[in-house]
């Protein structure tokens, strides 16, 4: 299993959607954005209609709890992720 597949599974285990502020390395002024896994996508809150239904539902729940979030990292292809799980 490739590293990008493991990272996509990590996001899936966290509910399928995480704030983009949680997908960083470093601290303080020395932070960098981690690469987004191949089965995921970064979405602004206003463009959540581009997400699959399962990710959109998780995003709506996350936004109810944290309404100030501006960008999300979400699973974009759940079917391919299920195939990756089967192969591992």
C-alpha positions, -999 to +999 in steps of 0.1 A: +000+000+000+013+034-010+018+063+014-010+083-003-034+054+002-025+052+039-031+089+043-064+087+026-074+059+049-063+081+078-087+108+067-115+082+062-110+069+097-114+105+110-149+107+094-140+114+058-136+151+062-111+172+082-103+209+084-074+218+061-057+234+092-053+199+106-033+188+075+000+206+081+035+199+093+055+220+117+045+246+142+045+284+147+057+303+117+074+272+103+044+253+090+039+237+056+008+221+041+010+184+037+004+169+003-033+160-003-037+122-009-048+111-044-083+100-033-090+133-015-096+169-025-094+203-008-127+221-010-138+255+001-169+255+023-190+273-004-182+245-030-193+215-009-217+205-037-187+190-055-183+164-028-198+129-029-229+126-007-211+107+021-184+134+024-209+162+021-229+149+051-197+146+072-187+181+062-221+195+072-218+179+106-182+193+110-194+228+100-222+227+126-196+220+153-170+244+139-187+271+117-156+292+112-138+266+090-131+279+055-115+249+037-119+211+041-100+181+030-124+153+021-125+119+005-135+124-032-137+088-043-152+064-017-154+035-041-117+036-050-109+038-013-129+007-006-109-011-033-077+000-016-089-013+017-096-047+001-062-049-014-044-043+019 
